Amino acid sequence: MLFWVPRNNRKNCRLFLFDMDGKLVRQTNISDEKTASVRVDKGNYLFEIFNEDERIENGSIIVK
């Protein structure tokens, strides 16, 4: 799955991916890139993207 981050928010971005129980599954930096690629098993997930200490995006995704 790919996550896209707008150009003005790319510096020091960090992606956190959680399962539906709130357990952290993956985390990765998105610095100076516009996308982050993450491999996970099929299922439902929640994600948050932070720029330094500010959450700039969050949501849920379904991996089929």
Contacts in CASP RR format, 6 or more apart in sequence:
PFRMAT RR
TARGET T0000
AUTHOR 0000-0000-0000
METHOD contacts of the structure
MODEL  1
MLFWVPRNNRKNCRLFLFDMDGKLVRQTNISDEKTASVRVDKGNYLFEIF
NEDERIENGSIIVK
1 37 0 8 1.000
1 38 0 8 1.000
1 39 0 8 1.000
1 40 0 8 1.000
1 61 0 8 1.000
1 63 0 8 1.000
2 35 0 8 1.000
2 36 0 8 1.000
2 37 0 8 1.000
3 15 0 8 1.000
3 30 0 8 1.000
3 35 0 8 1.000
3 36 0 8 1.000
3 38 0 8 1.000
3 47 0 8 1.000
3 49 0 8 1.000
4 34 0 8 1.000
4 35 0 8 1.000
5 13 0 8 1.000
5 30 0 8 1.000
5 33 0 8 1.000
5 34 0 8 1.000
5 35 0 8 1.000
5 36 0 8 1.000
5 49 0 8 1.000
5 56 0 8 1.000
5 57 0 8 1.000
7 34 0 8 1.000
9 51 0 8 1.000
9 56 0 8 1.000
10 30 0 8 1.000
10 31 0 8 1.000
10 32 0 8 1.000
10 33 0 8 1.000
10 34 0 8 1.000
11 31 0 8 1.000
11 32 0 8 1.000
11 51 0 8 1.000
12 29 0 8 1.000
12 31 0 8 1.000
12 51 0 8 1.000
12 52 0 8 1.000
13 29 0 8 1.000
13 30 0 8 1.000
13 31 0 8 1.000
13 49 0 8 1.000
13 50 0 8 1.000
13 51 0 8 1.000
13 56 0 8 1.000
14 27 0 8 1.000
14 28 0 8 1.000
14 29 0 8 1.000
14 30 0 8 1.000
14 49 0 8 1.000
14 50 0 8 1.000
15 26 0 8 1.000
15 27 0 8 1.000
15 28 0 8 1.000
15 29 0 8 1.000
15 30 0 8 1.000
15 36 0 8 1.000
15 38 0 8 1.000
15 47 0 8 1.000
15 48 0 8 1.000
15 49 0 8 1.000
16 24 0 8 1.000
16 26 0 8 1.000
16 27 0 8 1.000
16 47 0 8 1.000
16 48 0 8 1.000
16 49 0 8 1.000
16 50 0 8 1.000
17 24 0 8 1.000
17 25 0 8 1.000
17 26 0 8 1.000
17 27 0 8 1.000
17 38 0 8 1.000
17 40 0 8 1.000
17 45 0 8 1.000
17 46 0 8 1.000
17 47 0 8 1.000
18 24 0 8 1.000
18 25 0 8 1.000
18 45 0 8 1.000
18 46 0 8 1.000
18 47 0 8 1.000
18 48 0 8 1.000
19 25 0 8 1.000
19 44 0 8 1.000
19 45 0 8 1.000
19 46 0 8 1.000
20 44 0 8 1.000
20 45 0 8 1.000
20 46 0 8 1.000
22 46 0 8 1.000
25 40 0 8 1.000
25 45 0 8 1.000
26 38 0 8 1.000
26 40 0 8 1.000
28 36 0 8 1.000
28 38 0 8 1.000
29 36 0 8 1.000
30 36 0 8 1.000
30 49 0 8 1.000
40 63 0 8 1.000
41 63 0 8 1.000
42 63 0 8 1.000
42 64 0 8 1.000
43 62 0 8 1.000
43 63 0 8 1.000
43 64 0 8 1.000
44 60 0 8 1.000
44 61 0 8 1.000
44 62 0 8 1.000
44 63 0 8 1.000
45 60 0 8 1.000
45 61 0 8 1.000
45 62 0 8 1.000
45 63 0 8 1.000
46 58 0 8 1.000
46 59 0 8 1.000
46 60 0 8 1.000
47 57 0 8 1.000
47 58 0 8 1.000
47 59 0 8 1.000
47 60 0 8 1.000
47 61 0 8 1.000
48 55 0 8 1.000
48 57 0 8 1.000
48 58 0 8 1.000
48 59 0 8 1.000
49 55 0 8 1.000
49 56 0 8 1.000
49 57 0 8 1.000
49 58 0 8 1.000
50 56 0 8 1.000
END
